Amino acid sequence: MNLIVSLIECLPKQQGDEMKKIILIALIGTLMTFLISCDNYQKTEYFFGEYQVYHQSHGLCEMYIRTIIYEDNLHTYYLFDSGCSVGDYYYIRYNGRFLGISQAINEDIISIEEVIDSEITALVIEDK
């Protein structure tokens, strides 16, 4: 950054002001692109009901993660993935925000039947 400031100071005043504007616009553009790309939810091929399923990676670790998304008297339903942290890996987008699958089921936005019907390969159903 100091190098850029030094180069700008070497330019005549008029050229320096124009160059400052160009550099500022470039920095803002780069920052905006970076911030937008931080939303690292990737669409999957699956739908739960009418909602597209998104996957969010949690690093390249090989830790096996099983997240309980629903339980009834007979079964426990999990979504599994591998990553570096415990937490949700699968989401739906609802009213402009991403919701974890268990939250979406609890809020009656989707049903466990829709998850099962999607045939998502990450689903594990265990008998109790």
Secondary structure, 3 states (H helix, E strand, C coil): CHHHHHHHHHCCHHHHHHHHHHHHHHHHHHHHHHHHHCCCEEEEEEEECCEEEEEECCCCCCEEEEEEEEECCCEEEEEEEEECCCCCCEEEEECCEEEEHHHHHHCCCCCHHHHHHCCCCCEEEEEC
